[in-house]
Amino acid sequence: MPEPFGPLDDNPEYPGYSAAAGEGGSNRFAPPSDTRRGGWRNRNKRKVRVESPTKAPSVTPAPPLQASSTPSPPYTPPSSSPLPENPYGTPPENPYGAPPENPYGAPPVSDATRPKKTKRPKRHSDNDYVPPGGLLAGTGPGPKAKPARSVGFSLGIGIVALIVLAVLIAAIVLGTNNRTGGTSGGGGTSSGGGGAPAPVVPVNPNVQPPANPDPQSFEEALVEFDEFTVRGTGDRTFTLPDGVTNGMIEIAYNGTRFISVATLDRHDDTHDYLYWTYNSGGGAIRSSVVFGRYDYDGEVPTQVEVEADGDWQLTFRPISALEQLPDFYEGTSGAPMVFYYDGPGEVIEITFEVADGEYGYFSVDQVPLVEYEENIVRLTRDATVTLSLDPGPNVVSIEPDGASYWSITKK
């Protein structure tokens, strides 16, 4: 097989190069035939064994191609032959005949006369800038201008805001009137708020204040005045007649939920919580409490605050008009009672019974007016106790609560 790179002697870069071949020799890249250093040569970082030089046979180059002087015959397509006849014969005619004409007639508008649809204009996005003079007047894309609000729109918003503010102010004023009872009248006249008429309080029910401005005993602290009644509905606050700083209140209530009665001082602070009950059974209830009890700050009651959801009636009497503590008295829950006691300090027996599965509470206090009240007994379950009262004169206040029965018996 001849050497693909030509004879080894024809390479000008290695020994054995043939000048006859010259630069146009047939092999210029044959491997060297160097037998120095034991026949080994380091070529391309590899050790290649080189045997003794041999001369490959010469290769005669092929003669170049020459164009033929005889022209080629022109291209003749194959002759076309007719198709063979259809072996299945001629197709039969349509057995159904020609299709019927349109029974509805010609269409009202032909395609030639139908108006062409107009192309929908391009819709601009929110980021396209539309100047007042049109699209051509702008200088480039930008944020879309917001439409200016009309004067009527801004005026309407202002009117609505004013109406809302007026409603809020009216609600605050009405709430204040319900809390304080409205505008107070002079000389002990009552104050009221809401739709119901304000309770009427006498200006001066023949009040006889204590002779000693700083009373040291129960008798010196008593205030005398004529009995008077105040009627109302719902939440009310009214002013007591001048000088009426202590006494007894008989409470009549015809509501269906709760009622509370408290006294306030001249600073509108609560002086004493007198009464609170929940009329779950409905119907009229009657209770009596004493007001004007001793206060460490030296304040006296000047107003009465009533919170209720129905009609109520308060009857004011002086303490001297209280009923004397009887030898035997009984009652039920929800009806506190007060009695006048001027005895030497007798022994009494108290019986308290609570209904099955119900809550009950019972307490007895003695109120000396010039000193802080003293609790005698407090019960929360069925009991029968015997105790001694403090010498009078003072007020014995009985306060039951819950579904219970109680009785007091002098021994």
LINTAKA-V428254 format. One record per pair of residues at least 12 apart in sequence whose C-alpha atoms are under 10 Angstrom apart, sorted by the first residue. I is the first residue (numbers start at 0). J is the second residue. Records with the same first field share a line. If there is no record, write none. Layout:
I = J ; J
This chain:
0 = 55 ; 56
1 = 55 ; 56 ; 57 ; 58
2 = 26 ; 29 ; 55 ; 56 ; 57 ; 58
3 = 25 ; 26 ; 29 ; 58
4 = 24 ; 25 ; 26 ; 27 ; 28 ; 29 ; 30
5 = 24 ; 25 ; 26 ; 27 ; 28 ; 29 ; 55 ; 56 ; 57 ; 58
6 = 20 ; 24 ; 25 ; 26 ; 27 ; 28 ; 29 ; 53 ; 54 ; 55 ; 56 ; 57 ; 58
7 = 25 ; 26 ; 27 ; 28 ; 29 ; 30 ; 31 ; 32 ; 52 ; 53 ; 54 ; 55 ; 56
8 = 20 ; 24 ; 26 ; 27 ; 29 ; 31 ; 32 ; 52 ; 53 ; 54 ; 55
9 = 21 ; 22 ; 23 ; 24 ; 25 ; 26 ; 27 ; 28 ; 29 ; 54
10 = 22 ; 24 ; 25 ; 26 ; 27 ; 28 ; 29 ; 30 ; 31
11 = 24 ; 26 ; 27 ; 28 ; 29
12 = 27 ; 28 ; 29 ; 30 ; 31
13 = 27 ; 28 ; 29 ; 30 ; 31 ; 32 ; 33
14 = 31 ; 32 ; 33 ; 52
15 = 31 ; 32 ; 33 ; 52 ; 54
16 = 31
25 = 57 ; 58 ; 59 ; 60
30 = 42 ; 49
31 = 49 ; 52
32 = 49 ; 50 ; 51 ; 52 ; 53
33 = 48 ; 49 ; 50 ; 51 ; 52
34 = 48 ; 49 ; 50 ; 51 ; 52
35 = 49
37 = 49
38 = 50 ; 51
123 = 143
124 = 142 ; 143
125 = 141 ; 142 ; 143 ; 144
126 = 140 ; 141 ; 142 ; 143 ; 144
127 = 139 ; 140 ; 141 ; 142 ; 143 ; 144
128 = 140 ; 141 ; 142 ; 143 ; 144
129 = 141 ; 142 ; 143 ; 144
130 = 143 ; 144
131 = 144
173 = 192 ; 193
174 = 192 ; 193
175 = 192
176 = 190 ; 191 ; 192 ; 193 ; 234 ; 235 ; 236
177 = 190 ; 191 ; 192 ; 193 ; 233 ; 234 ; 235 ; 236 ; 306
178 = 191 ; 192 ; 234 ; 235 ; 236 ; 304 ; 305 ; 306
179 = 191 ; 192 ; 234 ; 235 ; 236 ; 237 ; 267 ; 302 ; 304
180 = 192 ; 193 ; 197 ; 198 ; 234 ; 235 ; 236 ; 237 ; 238 ; 304 ; 305
181 = 193 ; 197 ; 235 ; 236 ; 237
182 = 237
183 = 236 ; 237 ; 238
184 = 200 ; 202 ; 237 ; 238
185 = 202 ; 238 ; 240 ; 241
186 = 200 ; 201 ; 202 ; 203 ; 238 ; 239 ; 240 ; 241
187 = 199 ; 200 ; 201 ; 202 ; 203 ; 204 ; 237 ; 238 ; 239 ; 240 ; 241 ; 242 ; 243 ; 301 ; 302
188 = 200 ; 201 ; 202 ; 203 ; 237 ; 238 ; 239 ; 240 ; 241
189 = 201 ; 202 ; 229 ; 235 ; 236 ; 237 ; 238 ; 239 ; 240 ; 302 ; 303
190 = 235 ; 236 ; 237 ; 238
191 = 231 ; 232 ; 234 ; 235 ; 236 ; 237
192 = 233 ; 234 ; 235 ; 236
193 = 232 ; 233 ; 234 ; 235
194 = 232
195 = 231 ; 232 ; 233 ; 235
196 = 230 ; 231 ; 232
197 = 229 ; 230 ; 231 ; 232 ; 235 ; 236 ; 237
198 = 228 ; 229 ; 230 ; 231 ; 232 ; 235 ; 236 ; 237 ; 312
199 = 227 ; 228 ; 229 ; 230 ; 231 ; 237
200 = 227 ; 228 ; 229 ; 230 ; 237 ; 238 ; 239 ; 240
201 = 225 ; 226 ; 227 ; 228 ; 229 ; 239 ; 240
202 = 238 ; 239 ; 240 ; 241
203 = 224 ; 225 ; 239 ; 240 ; 241 ; 242 ; 243
204 = 223 ; 224 ; 225 ; 226 ; 227 ; 240 ; 241 ; 242 ; 243
205 = 223 ; 224 ; 225 ; 226 ; 240 ; 242 ; 243
206 = 222 ; 223 ; 224 ; 225 ; 240 ; 241 ; 242 ; 243 ; 317
207 = 221 ; 222 ; 223 ; 224 ; 225 ; 242 ; 243
208 = 220 ; 221 ; 222 ; 223 ; 224 ; 241 ; 242 ; 243 ; 244 ; 245
209 = 221 ; 222 ; 223 ; 242 ; 244
210 = 222
213 = 297 ; 369
214 = 368 ; 369
215 = 368 ; 369 ; 370
216 = 367 ; 368 ; 369 ; 370 ; 392 ; 393
217 = 366 ; 367 ; 368 ; 369 ; 370 ; 391 ; 392 ; 393 ; 394
218 = 319 ; 367 ; 368 ; 369 ; 392 ; 393
219 = 368 ; 369
220 = 244 ; 245 ; 291 ; 292 ; 367 ; 368 ; 369
221 = 243 ; 244 ; 245 ; 246 ; 291 ; 317 ; 318 ; 319 ; 368 ; 369
222 = 242 ; 243 ; 244 ; 245 ; 246 ; 291 ; 316 ; 317 ; 318 ; 319
223 = 242 ; 243 ; 244 ; 245 ; 246 ; 316 ; 317 ; 318 ; 319 ; 320
224 = 240 ; 242 ; 243 ; 246 ; 315 ; 316 ; 317 ; 318 ; 319
225 = 315 ; 316 ; 317
226 = 246 ; 247 ; 248 ; 314 ; 315 ; 316 ; 317 ; 320
227 = 248 ; 313 ; 314 ; 315 ; 316
228 = 248 ; 249 ; 312 ; 313 ; 314 ; 315 ; 316
229 = 311 ; 312 ; 313 ; 314 ; 315
230 = 251 ; 310 ; 311 ; 312 ; 313 ; 314
231 = 305 ; 307 ; 309 ; 310 ; 311 ; 312 ; 313
232 = 252 ; 253 ; 254 ; 305 ; 306 ; 307 ; 308 ; 309 ; 310 ; 311 ; 312
233 = 254 ; 258 ; 305 ; 306 ; 307 ; 308 ; 309 ; 310 ; 311
234 = 258 ; 259 ; 304 ; 305 ; 306 ; 307 ; 308 ; 309 ; 310 ; 311
235 = 260 ; 303 ; 304 ; 305 ; 306 ; 307
236 = 260 ; 261 ; 262 ; 263 ; 302 ; 303 ; 304 ; 305 ; 306
237 = 262 ; 263 ; 301 ; 302 ; 303 ; 304 ; 305
238 = 262 ; 263 ; 264 ; 265 ; 300 ; 301 ; 302 ; 303 ; 304
239 = 262 ; 263 ; 300 ; 301 ; 302 ; 303
240 = 301 ; 302
241 = 301
242 = 299 ; 300 ; 301
243 = 290 ; 291 ; 299 ; 300 ; 301 ; 302 ; 315 ; 316 ; 317
244 = 290 ; 291 ; 292 ; 298 ; 299 ; 300 ; 301 ; 302 ; 317
245 = 289 ; 290 ; 291 ; 292 ; 293 ; 299 ; 300 ; 301 ; 315 ; 316 ; 317 ; 318 ; 368
246 = 288 ; 289 ; 290 ; 291 ; 292 ; 315 ; 316 ; 317 ; 318 ; 319 ; 320 ; 321
247 = 287 ; 288 ; 289 ; 290 ; 291 ; 313 ; 314 ; 315 ; 316 ; 317 ; 318 ; 319 ; 320 ; 321 ; 337 ; 338
248 = 260 ; 273 ; 286 ; 287 ; 288 ; 289 ; 290 ; 312 ; 313 ; 314 ; 315 ; 316 ; 317 ; 318 ; 337
249 = 285 ; 286 ; 287 ; 288 ; 289 ; 312 ; 313 ; 314 ; 315 ; 316 ; 335 ; 336 ; 337
250 = 274 ; 284 ; 285 ; 286 ; 287 ; 288 ; 311 ; 312 ; 313 ; 314 ; 315 ; 334 ; 335
251 = 283 ; 284 ; 285 ; 286 ; 287 ; 310 ; 311 ; 312 ; 313 ; 314
252 = 278 ; 281 ; 282 ; 283 ; 284 ; 285 ; 286 ; 307 ; 308 ; 309 ; 310 ; 311 ; 312 ; 313
253 = 278 ; 281 ; 282 ; 283 ; 284 ; 285 ; 307 ; 308 ; 309 ; 310 ; 311 ; 312
254 = 277 ; 278 ; 279 ; 280 ; 281 ; 282 ; 283 ; 284 ; 307 ; 308 ; 309 ; 310 ; 311
255 = 277 ; 278 ; 279 ; 280 ; 281 ; 282 ; 283 ; 307 ; 308 ; 309 ; 310
256 = 276 ; 277 ; 278 ; 279 ; 280 ; 281 ; 307 ; 308 ; 309
257 = 275 ; 276 ; 277 ; 278 ; 279 ; 281 ; 306 ; 307 ; 308 ; 309
258 = 274 ; 275 ; 276 ; 277 ; 278 ; 305 ; 306 ; 307 ; 308 ; 309 ; 310 ; 311
259 = 272 ; 273 ; 274 ; 275 ; 276 ; 277 ; 304 ; 305 ; 306 ; 307
260 = 272 ; 273 ; 274 ; 275 ; 276 ; 288 ; 303 ; 304 ; 305 ; 306 ; 307 ; 313
261 = 273 ; 274 ; 275 ; 290 ; 300 ; 302 ; 303 ; 304 ; 305 ; 306
262 = 290 ; 291 ; 299 ; 300 ; 301 ; 302 ; 303 ; 304 ; 305
263 = 298 ; 299 ; 300 ; 301 ; 302 ; 303 ; 304
264 = 298 ; 299 ; 300 ; 301 ; 302 ; 303
265 = 298 ; 299 ; 300 ; 301 ; 302
266 = 298 ; 300 ; 301
267 = 300 ; 301 ; 302 ; 303 ; 304
268 = 298 ; 300 ; 302
269 = 300 ; 302 ; 303 ; 304
270 = 290 ; 291 ; 292 ; 293 ; 294 ; 296 ; 298 ; 299 ; 300 ; 301 ; 302 ; 303
271 = 290 ; 291 ; 292 ; 293 ; 294 ; 299 ; 300 ; 303
272 = 290 ; 304
273 = 287 ; 288 ; 289 ; 290 ; 291 ; 303 ; 335
274 = 286 ; 287 ; 288 ; 289 ; 305 ; 333 ; 334 ; 335 ; 398
275 = 305 ; 306 ; 307 ; 333 ; 335 ; 400
276 = 332 ; 333 ; 334 ; 335 ; 400 ; 401
277 = 307 ; 333 ; 401
278 = 333
283 = 310 ; 311
284 = 311 ; 333 ; 334
285 = 312 ; 313 ; 333 ; 334 ; 335 ; 336
286 = 313 ; 333 ; 334 ; 335 ; 336 ; 337 ; 398
287 = 313 ; 314 ; 315 ; 321 ; 334 ; 335 ; 336 ; 337 ; 338 ; 396 ; 397 ; 398
288 = 334 ; 335 ; 336 ; 337 ; 338 ; 396 ; 397 ; 398
289 = 315 ; 316 ; 317 ; 318 ; 321 ; 336 ; 337 ; 338 ; 366 ; 368 ; 394 ; 395 ; 396
290 = 303 ; 315 ; 318 ; 366 ; 368
291 = 366 ; 368 ; 369
292 = 366 ; 367 ; 368 ; 369 ; 370 ; 371 ; 372
293 = 366 ; 367 ; 368 ; 369 ; 370 ; 371 ; 372
294 = 368 ; 369 ; 370 ; 371
295 = 370 ; 371
318 = 337 ; 338 ; 339 ; 393 ; 394
319 = 338 ; 339 ; 394
320 = 338 ; 339
321 = 337 ; 338 ; 339 ; 340 ; 394
322 = 337 ; 338 ; 339 ; 340
323 = 337 ; 338 ; 339 ; 340 ; 341 ; 342 ; 394 ; 395
324 = 337 ; 338 ; 339 ; 340 ; 341 ; 342 ; 394 ; 395 ; 407 ; 408 ; 409
325 = 338 ; 339 ; 340 ; 407 ; 408 ; 409
326 = 347 ; 407 ; 408 ; 409 ; 410
327 = 347 ; 348 ; 349 ; 406 ; 407 ; 408 ; 409 ; 410
328 = 349 ; 405 ; 406 ; 407 ; 408 ; 409
329 = 349 ; 350 ; 351 ; 404 ; 405 ; 406 ; 407 ; 408
330 = 397 ; 399 ; 403 ; 404 ; 405 ; 406 ; 407
331 = 351 ; 352 ; 398 ; 399 ; 400 ; 401 ; 402 ; 403 ; 404 ; 405 ; 406
332 = 353 ; 359 ; 360 ; 361 ; 398 ; 399 ; 400 ; 401 ; 402 ; 403 ; 404 ; 405
333 = 398 ; 399 ; 400 ; 401 ; 402 ; 403
334 = 397 ; 398 ; 399 ; 400
335 = 361 ; 362 ; 396 ; 397 ; 398 ; 399 ; 400
336 = 363 ; 395 ; 396 ; 397 ; 398 ; 399
337 = 363 ; 364 ; 365 ; 366 ; 394 ; 395 ; 396 ; 397 ; 398
338 = 365 ; 393 ; 394 ; 395 ; 396 ; 397
339 = 365 ; 366 ; 391 ; 392 ; 393 ; 394 ; 395 ; 396
340 = 365 ; 366 ; 388 ; 389 ; 390 ; 391 ; 392 ; 393 ; 394 ; 395
341 = 389 ; 390 ; 391 ; 392 ; 393 ; 394 ; 395
342 = 388 ; 389 ; 390 ; 391 ; 392 ; 393
343 = 387 ; 388 ; 389 ; 390 ; 391 ; 392
344 = 386 ; 387 ; 388 ; 389 ; 390 ; 391 ; 392
345 = 386 ; 387 ; 388 ; 389 ; 390 ; 391 ; 409 ; 410
346 = 385 ; 386 ; 387 ; 388 ; 389 ; 408 ; 409 ; 410
347 = 384 ; 385 ; 386 ; 387 ; 388 ; 407 ; 408 ; 409 ; 410
348 = 383 ; 384 ; 385 ; 386 ; 387 ; 406 ; 407 ; 408 ; 409 ; 410
349 = 361 ; 363 ; 376 ; 382 ; 383 ; 384 ; 385 ; 386 ; 405 ; 406 ; 407 ; 408 ; 409
350 = 378 ; 381 ; 382 ; 383 ; 384 ; 385 ; 404 ; 405 ; 406 ; 407 ; 408
351 = 378 ; 379 ; 380 ; 381 ; 382 ; 383 ; 384 ; 399 ; 403 ; 404 ; 405 ; 406 ; 407
352 = 378 ; 379 ; 380 ; 381 ; 382 ; 383 ; 402 ; 403 ; 404 ; 405 ; 406
353 = 379 ; 380 ; 381 ; 382 ; 400 ; 401 ; 402 ; 403 ; 404 ; 405
354 = 380 ; 381 ; 401 ; 402 ; 403 ; 404
355 = 402 ; 403
356 = 402
357 = 380 ; 401 ; 402 ; 403
358 = 379 ; 380 ; 400 ; 401 ; 402 ; 403
359 = 378 ; 379 ; 380 ; 381 ; 399 ; 400 ; 401 ; 402 ; 403 ; 404
360 = 377 ; 378 ; 379 ; 380 ; 381 ; 398 ; 399 ; 400 ; 401 ; 402 ; 403
361 = 376 ; 377 ; 378 ; 379 ; 380 ; 381 ; 397 ; 398 ; 399 ; 400 ; 401 ; 403 ; 404 ; 405
362 = 374 ; 375 ; 376 ; 377 ; 378 ; 379 ; 396 ; 397 ; 398 ; 399 ; 400
363 = 375 ; 376 ; 377 ; 378 ; 395 ; 396 ; 397 ; 398 ; 399
364 = 376 ; 377 ; 388 ; 394 ; 395 ; 396 ; 397 ; 398
365 = 388 ; 389 ; 390 ; 391 ; 392 ; 393 ; 394 ; 395 ; 396 ; 397
366 = 391 ; 392 ; 393 ; 394 ; 395 ; 396
367 = 389 ; 391 ; 392 ; 393 ; 394 ; 395
368 = 393 ; 394
369 = 393
372 = 393 ; 394 ; 395 ; 396
373 = 389 ; 395
374 = 395 ; 396
375 = 387 ; 388 ; 389 ; 395 ; 396
376 = 397
377 = 398 ; 399
378 = 399
379 = 399 ; 400 ; 401 ; 403
380 = 403
381 = 403 ; 404 ; 405
382 = 405
383 = 405 ; 406 ; 407
384 = 407
385 = 407 ; 408 ; 409 ; 410
386 = 409 ; 410
387 = 409 ; 410
